């Protein structure tokens, strides 16, 4: 699972845009968006680069967070 921090995700529309944008790419099996923490969790074999590229193409800034247990 990838954990992504999305700095400028501020509303339900942002949340929906990210969820739908990521759900439509190959290698993404599930997407969970937590707007309050500005976190996106992506399940599936998609690479960090693919996920970050899509989020940035949607107009957001994004960075990969460490895997749980490595915080």
C-alpha positions as CSV (number, residue, x, y, z in Angstrom):
1,X,0.0,0.0,0.0
2,X,1.2,3.5,-0.9
3,X,0.6,6.4,1.5
4,X,0.6,9.8,-0.2
5,X,0.4,13.2,1.4
6,X,-1.6,15.7,-0.7
7,X,-0.9,19.2,0.5
8,X,-3.7,21.2,-1.3
9,X,-6.6,18.8,-0.9
10,X,-9.2,21.0,0.8
11,X,-12.7,19.9,-0.1
12,X,-15.0,17.0,-1.0
13,X,-14.6,17.9,-4.7
14,X,-10.8,17.5,-4.4
15,X,-11.3,14.2,-2.6
16,X,-13.6,12.9,-5.4
17,X,-11.3,14.1,-8.2
18,X,-8.3,12.2,-6.6
19,X,-10.3,9.1,-5.9
20,X,-11.8,8.9,-9.4
21,X,-8.5,9.9,-11.1
22,X,-6.5,7.1,-9.3
23,X,-9.2,4.5,-9.6
24,X,-9.1,4.7,-13.3
25,X,-5.4,3.7,-13.7
26,X,-4.1,0.2,-14.2
27,X,-2.4,-1.2,-11.1
28,X,-4.8,0.5,-8.6
29,X,-7.1,-1.9,-6.8
30,X,-8.4,0.5,-4.2
31,X,-8.2,4.1,-3.1
32,X,-9.0,5.6,0.3
33,X,-8.9,9.4,0.8
34,X,-8.7,11.1,4.2
35,X,-9.1,14.8,3.5
36,X,-8.8,15.8,7.2
37,X,-5.2,14.3,7.3
38,X,-4.6,15.0,3.6
39,X,-3.7,11.4,3.1
40,X,-4.4,9.1,0.2
41,X,-3.9,5.3,0.5
42,X,-3.5,3.3,-2.7
43,X,-3.7,-0.4,-2.8
44,X,-2.4,-2.4,-5.8
45,X,0.8,-2.8,-7.8
46,X,0.9,0.7,-9.2
47,X,4.3,2.4,-8.7
48,X,4.9,5.5,-6.6
49,X,5.9,7.4,-9.7
50,X,2.6,6.5,-11.5
51,X,0.5,7.6,-8.5
52,X,2.4,10.8,-7.9
53,X,2.3,11.7,-11.6
54,X,-1.5,11.2,-11.7
55,X,-2.1,13.3,-8.6
56,X,0.1,16.1,-9.9
57,X,-1.7,15.9,-13.3
58,X,-5.0,16.5,-11.4
59,X,-3.5,19.7,-10.1
60,X,-2.3,18.7,-6.6
61,X,1.0,18.5,-4.9
62,X,1.9,15.1,-3.5
63,X,4.6,13.2,-1.8
64,X,5.0,9.6,-0.7
65,X,4.9,9.0,3.1
66,X,6.9,6.3,4.8
67,X,5.3,2.9,5.1
68,X,3.5,2.3,8.4
69,X,5.9,1.0,11.0
70,X,8.7,3.1,9.4
71,X,7.4,6.4,10.8
